Amino acid sequence: MRELLAADPELQARFDAVRRFGAGIRSSEYHLTNACNIRCKGCWFFTYEFQKSAKENTSLADLKAFVAAETARGINAALLIGGEPTLFADRIAVYRDAMPYVTISTNGLKPLPRAGFEDITVAVSLFGGGPLDDELRAIRPNGKRFTDLFDTALENYRDDPRAGFIYALSEDGIDYIDDTVRRIRDNGNRVHFNFYSSYDSDDPLYAVRTRELLTEALRVRAAYPETVISHPYSIEVMITGRSHWGEFGYDVCPSVSSANAAHNARIRNGNPVLPMFNTWAADLETVHFCCTSGHCASCRDSQAVFSWLMVSPHRFTESAEQLWTWVQLAESYWSQFSWSPFHPSYQEGA
């Protein structure tokens, strides 16, 4: 690696910049609430009854003490999930006041106010695209269906530099990808590709049309390079589950909770993990298994897969071209966060 960097000053500079920023991030994930205003089909949180695994602590005083303890152990980046975080802006504010890097994952139905939350990254979920999004997500807690969830999310975050869409691609939605990305572009947002895992299915990662899905995803990325953040390499790994050196799975996933004793052997197997990373339940006491469901065979979580790529620069040292790929992967990953120096609005001085 040293030889490759020494031979290319620009590669050296960009590698150093992205490594320096990444090394300063110490993140954990927090279930801000067990409540949600919709019931997405296949949602791992409700499929596996996470809302019943830990009683929600509603005390702001307890939350402030908990967040203070988290910052004391060195955590400076919070990913707030749920449930639905926008239901409790006052809890988001506790993290905002204590940590410089805060991101929420939202279904988009309820907007996060801009005033007071200017530096919060907003990751808006989207499943399948086109009519599939309503089919998969537009379901009230009482089971009643509604329409135009994607339109509502677009309206809530129009021209909002904090907001980007996390678009879970589906083999059933191949024909909708282009139009969906175009609408996101026209709305003044950007998009990061994920892969839809239907956790309530007997075959959550079925792959009948994988090659067709990958081809279309790459075509759309090339057609909308300023809108689709995802690097072509990460798109392929996300859809296929394979990198050039191995297959994504529990033994290599870095997004496991360091304080969960179930991972003692995993942490010792030599594959990198995110330092100090934990996923905390809404009771502020329980440490969940990992950043998502804990059902590894059916997981293709975008943050977990991307973290796997980010902690693996040593796998990209066979050539300068490979190392450039890793640098561009890292830049694209950090560019999704509005608080990152790799985000367009940050670079423009917004």
C-alpha positions as CSV (number, residue, x, y, z in Angstrom):
1,M,0.0,0.0,0.0
2,R,2.8,2.4,0.9
3,E,4.4,1.9,-2.5
4,L,1.1,2.5,-4.4
5,L,0.4,5.7,-2.4
6,A,4.0,7.0,-2.8
7,A,3.7,6.6,-6.6
8,D,0.5,8.8,-6.9
9,P,0.4,12.0,-4.8
10,E,-3.3,12.6,-5.6
11,L,-4.2,9.1,-4.4
12,Q,-2.1,9.6,-1.3
13,A,-3.8,12.9,-0.5
14,R,-7.4,11.5,-1.0
15,F,-6.6,8.3,0.8
16,D,-5.2,10.2,3.8
17,A,-8.1,12.6,3.9
18,V,-10.8,9.9,3.9
19,R,-8.8,7.7,6.4
20,R,-8.2,10.7,8.7
21,F,-11.9,11.6,8.8
22,G,-13.1,8.0,9.2
23,A,-10.6,7.4,12.0
24,G,-12.2,10.2,14.0
25,I,-15.7,8.7,13.9
26,R,-16.8,6.5,16.7
27,S,-20.4,5.5,16.1
28,S,-23.1,3.5,17.7
29,E,-26.8,2.9,16.9
30,Y,-29.7,3.7,19.1
31,H,-33.3,2.6,19.0
32,L,-34.9,6.0,19.8
33,T,-38.3,4.5,20.3
34,N,-40.3,1.2,19.8
35,A,-43.2,3.2,18.2
36,C,-43.8,3.6,14.5
37,N,-46.5,5.2,12.5
38,I,-46.4,2.5,9.7
39,R,-45.9,-1.2,9.4
40,C,-43.6,-1.9,6.5
41,K,-44.0,-5.4,5.0
42,G,-41.0,-7.5,5.9
43,C,-39.7,-4.9,8.5
44,W,-37.2,-6.8,10.7
45,F,-38.0,-4.7,13.8
46,F,-41.6,-5.8,14.0
47,T,-41.2,-9.2,12.3
48,Y,-38.8,-10.2,15.1
49,E,-40.8,-8.3,17.8
50,F,-38.0,-6.0,18.9
51,Q,-40.7,-3.7,20.3
52,K,-41.3,-6.4,22.9
53,S,-37.7,-7.2,23.7
54,A,-37.1,-4.1,25.8
55,K,-39.4,-1.6,27.4
56,E,-39.1,1.9,26.1
57,N,-37.6,4.4,28.6
58,T,-39.5,7.7,28.1
59,S,-37.5,9.8,30.6
60,L,-35.6,12.6,29.0
61,A,-33.4,12.9,32.2
62,D,-32.5,9.2,31.8
63,L,-31.7,9.7,28.1
64,K,-29.5,12.7,28.8
65,A,-27.6,10.7,31.4
66,F,-27.3,7.8,29.0
67,V,-26.0,10.0,26.1
68,A,-23.5,11.6,28.4
69,A,-22.2,8.2,29.3
70,E,-21.9,7.3,25.6
71,T,-19.9,10.5,24.8
72,A,-17.7,9.8,27.9
73,R,-16.7,6.4,26.4
74,G,-15.8,8.1,23.2
75,I,-18.9,7.9,20.9
76,N,-19.3,11.0,18.8
77,A,-21.6,9.7,16.0
78,A,-25.2,8.4,16.6
79,L,-27.4,6.6,14.1
80,L,-31.0,6.9,15.5
81,I,-33.4,4.3,14.3
82,G,-36.7,2.9,15.7
83,G,-39.4,2.6,15.4
84,E,-39.7,6.0,13.9
85,P,-37.4,8.7,15.3
86,T,-39.3,11.7,14.0
87,L,-42.1,10.9,16.4
88,F,-39.8,12.2,19.2
89,A,-37.9,15.3,18.1
90,D,-37.1,16.1,21.7
91,R,-35.1,12.9,22.0
92,I,-33.3,13.6,18.8
93,A,-32.3,17.0,20.3
94,V,-30.6,15.2,23.2
95,Y,-28.2,13.5,20.8
96,R,-27.8,16.7,18.8
97,D,-26.8,18.6,21.8
98,A,-24.2,16.0,22.9
99,M,-22.7,14.6,19.6
100,P,-21.4,16.4,16.5
101,Y,-22.5,13.7,14.1
102,V,-26.1,12.6,14.2
103,T,-28.1,10.7,11.6
104,I,-31.7,9.5,11.7
105,S,-33.3,6.8,9.7
106,T,-36.9,7.7,8.9
107,N,-39.8,6.3,6.8
108,G,-40.4,9.9,5.5
109,L,-44.1,10.2,6.6
110,K,-43.4,12.8,9.2
111,P,-40.8,15.5,8.5
112,L,-38.0,16.4,10.9
113,P,-38.1,20.2,11.4
114,R,-35.3,22.1,9.8
115,A,-35.0,24.7,12.6
116,G,-32.8,23.4,15.3
117,F,-31.9,20.3,13.3
118,E,-29.9,21.8,10.5
119,D,-26.9,19.5,11.0
120,I,-28.8,16.2,11.3
121,T,-28.5,13.8,8.4
122,V,-31.8,12.4,7.4
123,A,-31.8,9.0,5.7
124,V,-35.3,8.4,4.2
125,S,-36.3,4.8,3.5
126,L,-37.7,3.7,0.2
127,F,-38.7,0.1,-0.8
128,G,-38.9,-1.2,-4.3
129,G,-39.8,2.1,-6.0
130,G,-42.9,3.0,-8.0
131,P,-46.1,1.4,-6.8
132,L,-44.1,-1.2,-4.9
133,D,-43.2,1.3,-2.2
134,D,-46.9,1.8,-1.2
135,E,-47.5,-1.9,-1.4
136,L,-44.6,-2.7,0.9
137,R,-44.7,0.4,3.3
138,A,-47.9,2.3,3.2
139,I,-49.6,0.3,5.9
140,R,-50.9,1.9,9.2
141,P,-50.3,0.2,12.5
142,N,-53.9,-1.0,12.4
143,G,-53.3,-2.7,9.1
144,K,-55.2,0.0,7.0
145,R,-53.5,0.8,3.8
146,F,-52.9,4.3,2.4
147,T,-51.2,5.7,-0.7
148,D,-48.5,8.1,-1.9
149,L,-46.0,7.5,0.9
150,F,-43.1,8.3,-1.5
151,D,-44.8,11.5,-2.6
152,T,-45.2,12.5,1.0
153,A,-41.5,11.9,1.7
154,L,-40.5,13.9,-1.4
155,E,-42.6,16.8,-0.3
156,N,-41.4,16.7,3.3
157,Y,-37.7,16.8,2.2
158,R,-37.8,18.8,-1.1
159,D,-34.5,20.5,-1.7
160,D,-33.4,19.6,1.8
161,P,-29.6,19.2,1.9
162,R,-29.8,17.0,5.1
163,A,-31.9,14.4,3.3
164,G,-31.0,11.5,1.1
165,F,-33.0,8.4,0.2
166,I,-31.9,4.9,1.1
167,Y,-33.5,3.0,-1.8
168,A,-33.9,-0.7,-1.2
169,L,-33.8,-2.2,-4.7
170,S,-36.0,-5.2,-5.4
171,E,-36.1,-7.7,-8.2
172,D,-39.8,-7.0,-8.5
173,G,-39.1,-3.3,-8.9
174,I,-36.5,-3.4,-11.7
175,D,-38.8,-1.5,-14.1
176,Y,-39.3,1.3,-11.5
177,I,-35.7,2.2,-10.7
178,D,-35.0,4.8,-13.4
179,D,-38.2,6.8,-12.8
180,T,-37.8,6.6,-9.0
181,V,-34.2,8.0,-9.2
182,R,-35.3,10.7,-11.6
183,R,-38.0,11.9,-9.2
184,I,-35.4,12.0,-6.4
185,R,-33.1,14.0,-8.6
186,D,-35.9,16.4,-9.6
187,N,-36.8,16.8,-5.9
188,G,-33.3,18.1,-5.1
189,N,-32.1,15.0,-3.2
190,R,-29.6,12.2,-3.7
191,V,-30.0,8.4,-3.2
192,H,-28.0,5.5,-1.8
193,F,-28.9,2.0,-3.0
194,N,-29.7,-0.7,-0.6
195,F,-31.1,-4.2,-1.2
196,Y,-34.6,-5.2,-0.1
197,S,-34.6,-8.1,2.3
198,S,-38.1,-9.3,3.1
199,Y,-37.6,-10.6,6.6
200,D,-41.2,-12.0,6.7
201,S,-40.5,-14.2,3.7
202,D,-39.3,-17.8,3.6
203,D,-36.7,-16.8,1.1
204,P,-35.8,-13.2,2.0
205,L,-32.8,-13.0,-0.4
206,Y,-34.3,-14.8,-3.4
207,A,-32.2,-14.1,-6.5
208,V,-34.0,-15.1,-9.7
209,R,-33.2,-11.9,-11.5
210,T,-30.0,-10.8,-9.7
211,R,-28.0,-10.2,-12.9
212,E,-30.9,-8.2,-14.4
213,L,-31.3,-6.1,-11.2
214,L,-27.5,-5.4,-11.1
215,T,-27.4,-4.4,-14.7
216,E,-30.2,-2.0,-14.3
217,A,-28.9,-0.5,-11.1
218,L,-25.5,0.1,-12.7
219,R,-27.1,1.6,-15.8
220,V,-29.2,4.0,-13.7
221,R,-26.2,4.9,-11.6
222,A,-24.3,5.8,-14.8
223,A,-27.3,7.8,-16.1
224,Y,-27.6,9.8,-12.8
225,P,-24.1,10.1,-11.5
226,E,-24.8,13.2,-9.4
227,T,-27.9,11.7,-7.8
228,V,-26.9,8.1,-7.1
229,I,-24.2,8.2,-4.4
230,S,-23.4,4.5,-4.5
231,H,-20.2,3.5,-6.2
232,P,-20.6,0.7,-8.9
233,Y,-18.5,-1.6,-6.8
234,S,-20.6,-1.2,-3.7
235,I,-23.8,-1.7,-5.8
236,E,-22.5,-5.1,-7.0
237,V,-21.5,-6.2,-3.5
238,M,-24.8,-5.1,-2.1
239,I,-26.8,-7.0,-4.7
240,T,-24.7,-10.1,-5.0
241,G,-23.3,-10.3,-1.4
242,R,-19.8,-10.9,-2.7
243,S,-16.7,-8.8,-3.0
244,H,-13.5,-9.7,-4.9
245,W,-12.1,-11.4,-1.8
246,G,-15.1,-13.1,-0.2
247,E,-18.8,-13.3,0.8
248,F,-20.6,-11.0,3.2
249,G,-21.8,-12.7,6.4
250,Y,-21.5,-12.9,10.1
251,D,-17.8,-13.9,10.2
252,V,-16.8,-10.7,8.4
253,C,-19.6,-8.2,9.3
254,P,-18.0,-5.4,11.4
255,S,-21.3,-3.9,12.7
256,V,-21.7,-6.3,15.7
257,S,-22.2,-4.9,19.2
258,S,-18.9,-5.0,21.0
259,A,-20.6,-5.3,24.4
260,N,-22.7,-8.3,23.5
261,A,-20.9,-11.4,24.8
262,A,-22.3,-13.5,21.9
263,H,-19.6,-12.0,19.7
264,N,-16.5,-13.0,21.8
265,A,-15.4,-15.5,19.2
266,R,-16.3,-13.2,16.2
267,I,-14.2,-10.4,17.6
268,R,-11.2,-12.7,18.0
269,N,-11.4,-14.2,14.5
270,G,-9.1,-11.6,13.0
271,N,-11.7,-9.8,10.8
272,P,-12.1,-6.1,11.6
273,V,-15.0,-4.8,13.7
274,L,-16.2,-1.2,14.3
275,P,-14.4,-0.1,17.5
276,M,-16.7,0.5,20.4
277,F,-19.8,0.0,18.3
278,N,-23.0,-1.0,20.0
279,T,-26.7,-1.1,19.1
280,W,-28.8,0.0,22.1
281,A,-32.5,-0.8,22.7
282,A,-35.0,1.9,23.7
283,D,-34.7,0.9,27.3
284,L,-31.2,2.5,27.3
285,E,-29.9,-0.8,28.9
286,T,-30.1,-3.7,26.4
287,V,-27.4,-4.1,23.9
288,H,-28.8,-5.7,20.8
289,F,-26.9,-8.3,18.7
290,C,-25.9,-6.0,15.8
291,C,-27.0,-3.0,13.7
292,T,-30.0,-4.9,12.3
293,S,-32.0,-8.0,12.9
294,G,-29.4,-10.4,14.1
295,H,-30.6,-12.9,11.4
296,C,-27.4,-12.9,9.4
297,A,-28.5,-15.3,6.6
298,S,-31.2,-12.9,5.5
299,C,-29.2,-9.6,6.0
300,R,-28.0,-7.3,3.3
301,D,-28.1,-4.1,5.3
302,S,-26.4,-1.3,3.4
303,Q,-24.6,0.2,6.4
304,A,-23.3,-3.3,7.5
305,V,-22.1,-4.1,3.9
306,F,-20.6,-0.7,3.5
307,S,-18.8,-0.9,6.8
308,W,-17.3,-4.2,5.7
309,L,-15.9,-2.4,2.7
310,M,-14.7,0.6,4.7
311,V,-12.7,-1.5,7.2
312,S,-11.0,-3.5,4.4
313,P,-8.6,-1.1,2.5
314,H,-6.0,-3.9,2.9
315,R,-8.0,-5.9,0.4
316,F,-7.6,-3.3,-2.3
317,T,-3.8,-3.2,-2.6
318,E,-3.1,-5.4,-5.6
319,S,-2.9,-2.4,-7.9
320,A,-3.3,1.4,-7.9
321,E,-6.7,0.9,-9.7
322,Q,-7.9,-1.2,-6.8
323,L,-6.8,1.3,-4.2
324,W,-8.5,4.1,-6.1
325,T,-11.6,2.0,-6.0
326,W,-11.4,1.8,-2.2
327,V,-10.8,5.6,-1.9
328,Q,-13.8,6.3,-4.1
329,L,-15.9,3.9,-2.1
330,A,-15.0,5.6,1.1
331,E,-15.7,9.1,-0.4
332,S,-19.1,8.0,-1.6
333,Y,-19.9,6.4,1.7
334,W,-19.1,9.6,3.7
335,S,-20.8,11.8,1.1
336,Q,-24.2,10.6,2.2
337,F,-23.9,12.4,5.6
338,S,-24.6,16.1,5.6
339,W,-22.2,16.6,8.5
340,S,-19.3,15.1,6.5
341,P,-16.7,17.1,4.6
342,F,-17.4,14.8,1.7
343,H,-21.0,15.9,1.4
344,P,-21.7,18.4,-1.5
345,S,-23.3,21.0,0.7
346,Y,-20.4,20.9,3.2
347,Q,-18.0,21.4,0.3
348,E,-20.0,24.3,-1.0
349,G,-19.9,26.0,2.5
350,A,-23.6,25.5,3.2
